[in-house]
């Protein structure tokens, strides 16, 4: 679902990074939230689809948004930092998720909902994201 969303839906939307993030995170929260109660196979499919849709919408926003907040010469470094953070999550995520699952099978989904909820609050209260301003003088407006 993430691949389909990023290949087909996001390009057609043409939304700026801020809107992608603010739309994708709540959709992902609903998706992961549907995985917490035992509602059956159909609910798992819908929950996973919504989680993938939400992450697929939000990911291009958080990949592009920070690079638009810095000067042109710093964009490559910021993009590299974001990519390395993503790579770290592919290593640490399964380890943490497995440990949480060992504690309780719904724990990884509860933690995902919690982390995404904190992130949703952050993107709403962060003054730079809220205004869409750039802290760098002379940088074009974006996010």
BELQUIDA-V791386 format. One record per helix or strand of 2 or more residues. SS is the DSSP state (hx for helix, st for strand). FROM is the first residue (numbers start at 1). TO is the last residue. Records with the same first field share a line. If there is no record, write none. Layout:
SS=FROM-TO / FROM-TO
//
This chain:
hx=2-13 / 17-34 / 41-64 / 66-69 / 72-103 / 107-125 / 127-131
//
